[in-house]
Amino acid sequence: MKPYKILVINPGSTSTKIAVFEDEKIVFADNIKHTTEELSMFGYIIYQHEFRKKLILQKLKEANIDLSQIDIIVGRGGLVKPILSGAYEVNDRLKEDLMKGVQGEHASNLGGLIADDIAKLTLNAKAYIVDPVVVDELQDVARITGHPDIPRTSIFHPLNQKSVARRFAKSLGKKYENLNLIVAHLGGGISIGAHCKGKVIDVNNALDGEGPFSPERAGSLPAGALVKLCFSNRYTYDEVKKMLVGNGGLVALMGTNEARDVEIQADKGDERARLIQDAMCYQIGKSIGAMAAVLKGKVDGIILTGGIAHNKYLCSYIDEMVGFIAPIQVYPGEDEMTALATNGLMILNGELKPIIYE
Protein backbone atom coordinates (compact mmCIF):
# COMPACT_ATOMS: atom_id res chain seq x y z
CA MET A 1 0.00 0.00 0.00
CA LYS A 2 1.28 3.45 -0.93
CA PRO A 3 2.48 5.38 2.16
CA TYR A 4 0.62 8.50 3.23
CA LYS A 5 2.44 11.80 2.73
CA ILE A 6 2.16 14.21 5.65
CA LEU A 7 3.32 17.84 5.64
CA VAL A 8 4.09 19.30 9.08
CA ILE A 9 4.48 23.03 9.79
CA ASN A 10 5.83 24.34 13.10
CA PRO A 11 6.34 28.14 13.31
CA GLY A 12 8.54 29.36 16.15
CA SER A 13 9.58 32.83 17.24
CA THR A 14 12.67 33.01 15.00
CA SER A 15 12.26 30.01 12.70
CA THR A 16 9.75 27.91 10.81
CA LYS A 17 10.30 24.15 10.86
CA ILE A 18 8.78 22.07 8.08
CA ALA A 19 8.92 18.35 7.34
CA VAL A 20 7.39 15.79 5.02
CA PHE A 21 6.75 12.27 6.30
CA GLU A 22 5.83 9.11 4.44
CA ASP A 23 3.85 7.37 7.15
CA GLU A 24 6.29 7.42 10.08
CA LYS A 25 9.44 8.01 7.99
CA ILE A 26 10.75 11.52 7.53
CA VAL A 27 11.75 12.18 3.90
CA PHE A 28 12.37 15.93 3.99
CA ALA A 29 13.00 18.50 6.70
CA ASP A 30 14.13 22.10 6.87
CA ASN A 31 14.47 24.71 9.58
CA ILE A 32 13.91 28.11 7.97
CA LYS A 33 15.66 30.77 10.04
CA HIS A 34 14.27 34.30 10.28
CA THR A 35 16.55 37.21 11.15
CA THR A 36 15.56 39.96 13.58
CA GLU A 37 15.78 42.42 10.69
CA GLU A 38 13.31 40.39 8.59
CA LEU A 39 10.78 40.03 11.37
CA SER A 40 11.08 43.65 12.51
CA MET A 41 9.33 44.65 9.29
CA PHE A 42 6.07 43.29 10.72
CA GLY A 43 4.29 45.11 13.52
CA TYR A 44 2.46 41.99 14.70
CA ILE A 45 3.26 38.30 14.36
CA ILE A 46 0.07 37.69 12.38
CA TYR A 47 1.43 39.96 9.63
CA GLN A 48 4.25 37.42 9.06
CA HIS A 49 1.69 35.01 7.56
CA GLU A 50 2.36 35.58 3.85
CA PHE A 51 6.11 36.04 4.38
CA ARG A 52 6.52 32.66 6.08
CA LYS A 53 4.13 30.89 3.70
CA LYS A 54 6.11 32.01 0.65
CA LEU A 55 9.35 30.74 2.21
CA ILE A 56 7.75 27.37 2.96
CA LEU A 57 6.43 27.00 -0.59
CA GLN A 58 9.84 27.96 -1.95
CA LYS A 59 11.61 25.32 0.15
CA LEU A 60 9.10 22.65 -0.86
CA LYS A 61 9.55 23.54 -4.52
CA GLU A 62 13.34 23.39 -4.21
CA ALA A 63 13.01 19.93 -2.65
CA ASN A 64 10.74 18.79 -5.50
CA ILE A 65 7.86 18.10 -3.12
CA ASP A 66 4.70 17.63 -5.20
CA LEU A 67 1.87 19.26 -3.26
CA SER A 68 -0.69 17.22 -5.16
CA GLN A 69 0.72 14.12 -3.45
CA ILE A 70 0.26 15.47 0.07
CA ASP A 71 -2.51 13.66 1.96
CA ILE A 72 -2.73 15.83 5.08
CA ILE A 73 -1.17 18.99 6.53
CA VAL A 74 -0.70 19.40 10.28
CA GLY A 75 0.26 22.76 11.77
CA ARG A 76 1.34 23.54 15.29
CA GLY A 77 -1.63 24.87 17.25
CA GLY A 78 -1.75 28.39 18.62
CA LEU A 79 -3.24 30.36 21.50
CA VAL A 80 -6.88 29.72 20.72
CA LYS A 81 -9.57 29.38 23.37
CA PRO A 82 -9.20 26.52 25.91
CA ILE A 83 -9.99 23.23 24.14
CA LEU A 84 -9.88 19.50 24.74
CA SER A 85 -6.89 17.49 23.58
CA GLY A 86 -7.10 16.22 20.02
CA ALA A 87 -6.95 17.16 16.35
CA TYR A 88 -8.99 20.04 14.98
CA GLU A 89 -9.68 20.56 11.28
CA VAL A 90 -8.97 24.18 10.40
CA ASN A 91 -12.32 25.89 9.84
CA ASP A 92 -13.39 29.54 9.61
CA ARG A 93 -13.98 29.86 13.37
CA LEU A 94 -10.55 28.44 14.17
CA LYS A 95 -8.86 30.72 11.65
CA GLU A 96 -10.66 33.71 13.14
CA ASP A 97 -9.40 32.89 16.64
CA LEU A 98 -5.87 32.19 15.38
CA MET A 99 -5.82 35.58 13.68
CA LYS A 100 -7.15 37.33 16.79
CA GLY A 101 -4.86 35.42 19.13
CA VAL A 102 -7.66 35.13 21.68
CA GLN A 103 -5.22 34.12 24.44
CA GLY A 104 -2.20 35.98 23.18
CA GLU A 105 0.15 36.58 20.28
CA HIS A 106 2.52 33.75 19.39
CA ALA A 107 4.18 32.45 16.22
CA SER A 108 2.38 29.12 16.67
CA ASN A 109 -0.85 30.97 15.75
CA LEU A 110 0.45 30.94 12.16
CA GLY A 111 0.64 27.13 11.99
CA GLY A 112 -3.01 26.44 11.25
CA LEU A 113 -3.38 29.48 8.98
CA ILE A 114 -0.46 28.55 6.73
CA ALA A 115 -1.49 24.87 6.76
CA ASP A 116 -4.95 25.84 5.52
CA ASP A 117 -3.55 28.03 2.75
CA ILE A 118 -1.28 25.27 1.47
CA ALA A 119 -4.06 22.68 1.75
CA LYS A 120 -5.99 24.73 -0.81
CA LEU A 121 -3.10 24.21 -3.26
CA THR A 122 -3.28 20.41 -3.02
CA LEU A 123 -5.73 17.98 -4.58
CA ASN A 124 -7.50 16.76 -1.46
CA ALA A 125 -5.42 17.42 1.68
CA LYS A 126 -7.08 18.98 4.70
CA ALA A 127 -5.38 21.13 7.34
CA TYR A 128 -5.39 20.43 11.07
CA ILE A 129 -3.87 21.62 14.33
CA VAL A 130 -3.11 19.19 17.17
CA ASP A 131 -2.79 19.62 20.94
CA PRO A 132 -1.97 23.34 21.20
CA VAL A 133 -0.58 24.70 24.46
CA VAL A 134 -4.07 25.78 25.57
CA VAL A 135 -5.41 22.22 25.87
CA ASP A 136 -7.62 22.28 28.97
CA GLU A 137 -8.80 19.05 30.61
CA LEU A 138 -8.55 20.22 34.22
CA GLN A 139 -11.02 18.79 36.69
CA ASP A 140 -13.13 21.54 38.21
CA VAL A 141 -11.62 21.24 41.67
CA ALA A 142 -8.16 21.96 40.20
CA ARG A 143 -9.27 25.37 38.89
CA ILE A 144 -10.13 26.83 42.28
CA THR A 145 -7.70 29.08 44.16
CA GLY A 146 -8.19 31.16 47.29
CA HIS A 147 -9.53 34.11 45.30
CA PRO A 148 -12.23 34.13 42.60
CA ASP A 149 -10.36 36.69 40.49
CA ILE A 150 -7.36 34.36 40.16
CA PRO A 151 -8.46 30.92 38.90
CA ARG A 152 -5.90 28.36 37.75
CA THR A 153 -5.58 27.91 33.99
CA SER A 154 -4.16 25.16 31.80
CA ILE A 155 -1.22 26.20 29.61
CA PHE A 156 1.50 23.59 29.23
CA HIS A 157 3.22 21.22 26.75
CA PRO A 158 0.39 18.88 25.72
CA LEU A 159 1.83 17.97 22.31
CA ASN A 160 4.99 16.45 23.75
CA GLN A 161 3.39 15.22 26.99
CA LYS A 162 0.64 13.33 25.16
CA SER A 163 3.08 12.00 22.54
CA VAL A 164 5.50 10.44 25.06
CA ALA A 165 2.60 9.18 27.18
CA ARG A 166 1.23 7.26 24.20
CA ARG A 167 4.72 6.02 23.40
CA PHE A 168 5.10 4.75 26.96
CA ALA A 169 1.69 3.08 26.87
CA LYS A 170 2.56 1.37 23.58
CA SER A 171 5.78 0.02 25.13
CA LEU A 172 3.60 -1.68 27.75
CA GLY A 173 1.19 -3.01 25.16
CA LYS A 174 -1.55 -0.84 26.66
CA LYS A 175 -3.66 2.15 25.67
CA TYR A 176 -2.87 5.62 26.95
CA GLU A 177 -6.54 6.01 27.85
CA ASN A 178 -6.30 3.10 30.29
CA LEU A 179 -3.34 4.39 32.30
CA ASN A 180 -2.64 6.91 35.07
CA LEU A 181 0.63 8.70 34.37
CA ILE A 182 2.65 11.66 35.59
CA VAL A 183 4.54 13.39 32.79
CA ALA A 184 7.20 16.01 33.48
CA HIS A 185 8.24 18.11 30.47
CA LEU A 186 11.60 19.62 31.38
CA GLY A 187 12.65 22.38 29.01
CA GLY A 188 12.90 26.18 28.97
CA GLY A 189 9.59 25.93 30.77
CA ILE A 190 8.63 23.01 33.00
CA SER A 191 5.16 21.48 33.10
CA ILE A 192 4.14 18.49 35.19
CA GLY A 193 0.81 16.89 34.39
CA ALA A 194 -1.39 14.27 36.02
CA HIS A 195 -2.74 12.12 33.17
CA CYS A 196 -5.82 10.22 34.31
CA LYS A 197 -7.16 7.76 31.74
CA GLY A 198 -6.21 9.96 28.78
CA LYS A 199 -6.96 13.38 30.29
CA VAL A 200 -4.60 15.84 31.97
CA ILE A 201 -6.73 16.59 35.01
CA ASP A 202 -4.15 18.81 36.73
CA VAL A 203 -1.04 20.61 35.49
CA ASN A 204 0.90 23.75 36.36
CA ASN A 205 0.66 26.80 34.10
CA ALA A 206 4.11 26.61 32.55
CA LEU A 207 3.74 29.88 30.62
CA ASP A 208 3.10 32.19 33.56
CA GLY A 209 5.70 30.53 35.75
CA GLU A 210 3.61 28.36 38.08
CA GLY A 211 5.30 25.22 39.40
CA PRO A 212 9.05 24.46 39.59
CA PHE A 213 11.47 27.13 38.45
CA SER A 214 13.09 26.36 35.11
CA PRO A 215 15.88 27.76 32.93
CA GLU A 216 13.79 30.86 32.10
CA ARG A 217 10.81 30.89 34.50
CA ALA A 218 10.77 31.83 38.16
CA GLY A 219 8.18 29.22 39.11
CA SER A 220 5.77 29.59 42.02
CA LEU A 221 6.93 32.35 44.39
CA PRO A 222 5.93 33.42 47.93
CA ALA A 223 2.80 35.51 47.24
CA GLY A 224 3.40 38.13 49.93
CA ALA A 225 6.96 38.83 48.80
CA LEU A 226 5.84 39.05 45.16
CA VAL A 227 3.09 41.56 46.00
CA LYS A 228 5.56 43.67 48.00
CA LEU A 229 8.00 43.67 45.09
CA CYS A 230 5.25 44.67 42.63
CA PHE A 231 4.32 47.72 44.75
CA SER A 232 7.87 48.73 45.64
CA ASN A 233 7.99 51.29 42.79
CA ARG A 234 11.27 49.73 41.74
CA TYR A 235 9.94 47.87 38.71
CA THR A 236 7.41 48.38 35.94
CA TYR A 237 4.73 45.83 35.07
CA ASP A 238 6.73 44.65 32.05
CA GLU A 239 9.88 44.30 34.14
CA VAL A 240 8.12 42.14 36.71
CA LYS A 241 6.61 39.99 33.95
CA LYS A 242 10.10 39.51 32.53
CA MET A 243 11.37 38.48 35.96
CA LEU A 244 8.76 35.74 36.03
CA VAL A 245 9.05 34.58 32.42
CA GLY A 246 12.24 35.05 30.43
CA ASN A 247 14.63 36.34 33.07
CA GLY A 248 13.58 34.07 35.92
CA GLY A 249 14.87 30.67 37.02
CA LEU A 250 18.41 29.82 36.03
CA VAL A 251 18.74 33.15 34.19
CA ALA A 252 18.21 35.05 37.45
CA LEU A 253 20.06 32.59 39.68
CA MET A 254 23.01 31.64 37.48
CA GLY A 255 23.05 34.13 34.60
CA THR A 256 22.30 31.52 31.92
CA ASN A 257 19.27 29.86 30.37
CA GLU A 258 21.31 26.77 29.53
CA ALA A 259 20.72 24.01 32.08
CA ARG A 260 23.68 22.20 30.56
CA ASP A 261 26.01 25.07 31.58
CA VAL A 262 24.87 24.79 35.19
CA GLU A 263 25.30 21.01 35.04
CA ILE A 264 28.90 21.40 33.80
CA GLN A 265 29.72 23.94 36.53
CA ALA A 266 28.26 21.65 39.18
CA ASP A 267 30.28 18.70 37.88
CA LYS A 268 33.43 20.83 38.16
CA GLY A 269 32.76 21.38 41.86
CA ASP A 270 30.97 24.73 41.83
CA GLU A 271 28.95 24.55 45.06
CA ARG A 272 26.56 27.33 44.06
CA ALA A 273 25.77 25.61 40.74
CA ARG A 274 25.22 22.31 42.55
CA LEU A 275 22.84 23.90 45.02
CA ILE A 276 20.79 25.63 42.31
CA GLN A 277 20.63 22.46 40.21
CA ASP A 278 19.58 20.46 43.26
CA ALA A 279 16.90 23.05 44.06
CA MET A 280 15.43 22.70 40.57
CA CYS A 281 15.49 18.90 40.88
CA TYR A 282 13.91 19.17 44.34
CA GLN A 283 11.04 21.34 43.09
CA ILE A 284 10.41 19.00 40.14
CA GLY A 285 10.32 15.98 42.47
CA LYS A 286 8.01 17.76 44.91
CA SER A 287 5.61 18.66 42.09
CA ILE A 288 5.59 15.08 40.83
CA GLY A 289 4.69 13.98 44.36
CA ALA A 290 1.79 16.43 44.36
CA MET A 291 0.48 14.97 41.09
CA ALA A 292 0.69 11.49 42.63
CA ALA A 293 -1.70 12.78 45.29
CA VAL A 294 -4.00 14.08 42.53
CA LEU A 295 -4.07 10.54 41.12
CA LYS A 296 -4.70 9.18 44.65
CA GLY A 297 -1.51 7.12 44.52
CA LYS A 298 -2.68 5.04 41.57
CA VAL A 299 0.21 5.80 39.19
CA ASP A 300 1.27 3.42 36.40
CA GLY A 301 4.39 5.35 35.45
CA ILE A 302 6.33 8.60 35.72
CA ILE A 303 7.78 10.01 32.51
CA LEU A 304 10.62 12.55 32.28
CA THR A 305 10.94 14.26 28.90
CA GLY A 306 12.27 17.47 27.33
CA GLY A 307 15.80 18.72 26.79
CA ILE A 308 16.82 18.78 30.45
CA ALA A 309 15.97 15.08 30.75
CA HIS A 310 19.34 14.42 29.09
CA ASN A 311 20.88 15.30 32.49
CA LYS A 312 21.49 11.93 34.17
CA TYR A 313 22.23 13.51 37.55
CA LEU A 314 18.90 15.33 37.48
CA CYS A 315 17.00 12.18 36.53
CA SER A 316 18.75 10.23 39.29
CA TYR A 317 17.95 12.93 41.87
CA ILE A 318 14.27 12.88 40.89
CA ASP A 319 14.24 9.07 40.94
CA GLU A 320 15.51 9.11 44.53
CA MET A 321 12.66 11.42 45.48
CA VAL A 322 9.71 9.83 43.69
CA GLY A 323 10.83 6.44 42.36
CA PHE A 324 8.86 4.80 45.16
CA ILE A 325 5.62 6.06 43.59
CA ALA A 326 5.96 4.31 40.21
CA PRO A 327 8.59 3.22 37.68
CA ILE A 328 10.32 6.15 35.95
CA GLN A 329 10.83 6.21 32.18
CA VAL A 330 13.03 8.85 30.54
CA TYR A 331 12.41 10.12 27.01
CA PRO A 332 15.00 12.90 26.68
CA GLY A 333 14.44 15.74 24.25
CA GLU A 334 11.28 16.49 22.37
CA ASP A 335 10.24 15.91 18.78
CA GLU A 336 7.25 18.09 17.99
CA MET A 337 7.54 17.39 14.27
CA THR A 338 7.20 13.63 14.74
CA ALA A 339 4.40 14.16 17.25
CA LEU A 340 2.46 16.28 14.75
CA ALA A 341 3.08 13.78 11.96
CA THR A 342 2.03 10.84 14.14
CA ASN A 343 -1.27 12.55 14.88
CA GLY A 344 -1.74 13.20 11.17
CA LEU A 345 -1.17 9.53 10.41
CA MET A 346 -3.65 8.53 13.12
CA ILE A 347 -6.26 10.76 11.45
CA LEU A 348 -5.61 9.18 8.05
CA ASN A 349 -5.77 5.67 9.51
CA GLY A 350 -9.03 6.41 11.32
CA GLU A 351 -7.44 6.00 14.76
CA LEU A 352 -8.05 9.64 15.71
CA LYS A 353 -11.34 11.36 15.04
CA PRO A 354 -10.98 15.11 14.44
CA ILE A 355 -12.95 17.49 16.65
CA ILE A 356 -14.97 20.41 15.29
CA TYR A 357 -13.73 23.75 16.65
CA GLU A 358 -16.70 25.88 17.71
Residue pairs with C-beta under 8 A, 6 or more apart in sequence:
3 22
3 23
3 25
4 22
4 23
4 71
4 72
4 344
4 345
4 348
5 20
5 21
5 22
5 69
5 70
5 71
6 20
6 21
6 22
6 23
6 70
6 71
6 72
6 73
6 74
6 341
6 344
6 345
6 348
7 18
7 19
7 20
7 60
7 65
7 70
7 72
7 73
7 74
7 115
7 118
7 125
8 17
8 18
8 19
8 20
8 21
8 73
8 74
8 75
8 337
8 340
8 341
8 344
9 16
9 17
9 18
9 56
9 73
9 74
9 75
9 76
9 111
9 114
9 115
9 118
10 16
10 17
10 18
10 75
10 76
10 108
10 111
10 336
10 337
10 340
11 17
11 52
11 75
11 76
11 107
11 108
11 110
11 111
11 114
12 107
12 108
13 106
13 107
14 33
14 34
14 36
14 39
15 31
15 32
15 33
15 34
16 31
16 32
16 34
16 52
16 55
16 56
17 29
17 30
17 31
17 32
17 336
17 337
18 29
18 30
18 32
18 56
18 59
18 60
19 26
19 28
19 29
19 30
19 337
19 341
20 26
20 27
20 28
20 29
20 60
20 63
20 65
20 70
21 27
21 338
21 341
21 344
21 345
23 345
24 338
24 341
24 342
24 345
26 337
26 338
26 341
28 63
28 65
29 337
30 59
30 63
32 52
32 55
32 56
32 59
34 48
34 52
38 51
39 48
42 48
42 51
44 105
45 101
45 105
45 106
45 107
45 109
45 110
46 99
46 101
46 105
46 109
46 110
48 107
48 110
49 110
49 113
49 114
52 110
52 114
53 114
53 117
53 118
56 114
56 118
57 118
57 121
60 67
67 118
67 121
67 122
67 125
68 122
68 123
70 122
70 125
71 124
71 125
71 348
72 125
72 126
72 128
72 344
72 347
72 348
73 115
73 116
73 118
73 119
73 122
73 125
73 126
73 127
73 128
73 344
74 87
74 115
74 127
74 128
74 129
74 130
74 340
74 341
74 343
74 344
75 90
75 110
75 111
75 112
75 113
75 114
75 115
75 116
75 127
75 128
75 129
75 340
76 108
76 111
76 129
76 132
76 159
76 336
76 340
77 88
77 108
77 111
77 112
77 129
77 130
77 131
77 132
77 133
77 134
77 159
78 98
78 101
78 106
78 108
78 109
78 110
78 111
78 112
78 129
78 132
79 101
79 102
79 103
79 104
79 105
79 106
79 108
79 109
79 132
79 133
79 134
80 94
80 97
80 98
80 102
80 103
80 132
80 134
80 357
81 97
81 102
81 103
81 134
82 103
82 134
82 135
82 136
82 153
82 154
83 132
83 134
83 135
83 136
83 355
83 357
84 135
84 136
84 137
84 355
85 131
85 135
85 137
85 158
85 162
85 198
85 199
85 200
86 130
86 131
86 352
86 353
86 354
86 355
87 128
87 129
87 130
87 343
87 344
87 346
87 347
87 352
87 354
87 355
88 94
88 128
88 129
88 130
88 354
88 355
88 356
88 357
89 126
89 127
89 128
89 354
89 356
89 357
90 112
90 113
90 115
90 116
90 119
90 126
90 127
90 128
90 129
91 356
91 357
93 357
93 358
94 112
94 129
94 357
95 112
95 113
95 116
97 357
98 109
98 110
98 112
98 113
99 109
99 113
101 109
103 134
103 155
108 132
108 133
111 129
112 127
112 128
112 129
115 127
115 128
115 129
116 127
118 127
119 125
119 126
119 127
128 343
128 344
128 347
128 354
130 159
130 339
130 340
130 343
130 344
131 158
131 159
131 162
131 339
131 343
132 158
132 159
133 155
133 156
133 157
133 158
133 159
133 207
134 154
134 155
135 154
135 156
135 158
135 200
136 153
136 154
137 154
137 199
137 200
137 201
138 152
138 154
138 200
138 201
138 202
138 203
139 201
139 202
142 152
142 201
142 202
142 294
143 151
143 152
143 153
144 151
144 152
145 151
145 152
152 205
152 210
153 205
153 208
154 200
154 203
154 205
155 205
155 206
155 207
155 208
156 185
156 191
156 193
156 200
156 203
156 204
156 205
156 206
156 207
157 185
157 187
157 189
157 191
157 206
157 306
157 334
158 193
158 200
159 336
159 339
159 340
160 185
160 305
160 306
160 334
160 335
160 336
160 339
161 183
161 185
161 191
161 193
161 195
161 200
161 305
162 176
162 200
162 339
163 335
163 338
163 339
163 342
164 183
164 303
164 305
164 331
165 176
165 179
165 181
165 183
165 195
165 303
166 176
167 331
168 179
168 181
168 301
168 303
168 329
168 331
169 175
169 176
169 178
169 179
169 181
171 329
172 179
172 300
172 301
176 195
176 198
177 197
177 198
178 197
178 198
179 195
179 197
179 300
179 301
180 194
180 195
180 196
180 197
180 295
180 298
180 299
180 300
181 195
181 299
181 300
181 301
181 302
181 303
182 192
182 193
182 194
182 195
182 288
182 291
182 292
182 295
182 299
182 301
182 302
182 303
182 325
182 326
183 192
183 193
183 195
183 302
183 303
183 305
184 190
184 191
184 192
184 284
184 287
184 288
184 302
184 303
184 304
184 305
184 306
184 318
185 191
185 192
185 193
185 206
185 305
185 306
185 334
186 214
186 284
186 304
186 305
186 306
186 307
186 308
186 309
186 314
187 214
187 215
187 306
187 307
187 308
187 334
188 214
188 215
188 216
188 217
188 257
188 307
189 206
189 207
189 214
189 216
189 217
190 204
190 206
190 211
190 212
190 213
190 214
190 217
190 219
190 284
190 306
190 308
191 203
191 204
191 206
191 211
192 203
192 204
192 211
192 212
192 284
192 287
192 288
192 291
193 200
193 202
193 203
193 291
194 200
194 201
194 202
194 203
194 291
194 294
194 295
195 201
196 294
196 295
201 294
202 291
202 294
204 210
204 211
204 212
204 220
204 287
205 211
206 214
206 217
207 245
208 244
208 245
209 217
209 218
209 219
209 220
209 221
209 244
209 245
209 248
210 219
210 220
211 219
211 220
211 283
211 287
212 219
212 220
212 280
212 283
212 284
212 286
212 287
213 219
213 248
213 249
213 250
213 253
213 279
213 280
213 283
214 249
214 250
214 280
215 249
215 250
215 251
215 256
215 257
215 258
215 259
215 308
216 245
216 246
216 247
216 248
216 249
216 250
216 251
216 257
217 244
217 245
217 246
217 248
217 249
218 243
218 244
218 245
218 248
218 249
218 252
219 248
219 249
219 283
221 244
229 235
229 240
230 240
235 243
243 252
249 257
249 280
250 256
250 257
250 258
250 259
250 262
250 276
250 280
251 257
253 276
254 261
254 262
254 265
254 272
254 273
254 276
256 262
259 277
259 280
259 307
259 308
259 311
260 310
260 311
262 273
262 276
262 277
263 273
263 277
263 311
263 313
263 314
265 273
266 273
266 274
266 277
266 313
267 313
277 313
277 314
278 317
280 314
281 314
281 317
281 318
281 321
282 317
282 321
284 314
284 318
285 317
285 318
285 321
285 322
286 321
288 302
288 318
288 321
288 322
288 325
289 321
289 322
289 325
292 299
292 322
292 325
292 326
297 325
299 325
299 326
300 326
301 326
301 327
301 328
301 329
302 322
302 323
302 325
302 326
302 327
302 328
302 329
303 328
303 329
303 330
303 331
304 315
304 318
304 328
304 329
304 330
304 331
304 332
305 330
305 331
305 332
305 333
305 334
306 332
306 333
306 334
307 332
307 333
307 334
308 314
309 315
309 330
309 331
309 332
309 333
310 332
310 333
315 328
315 330
318 328
319 328
322 328
343 352
346 352
347 354
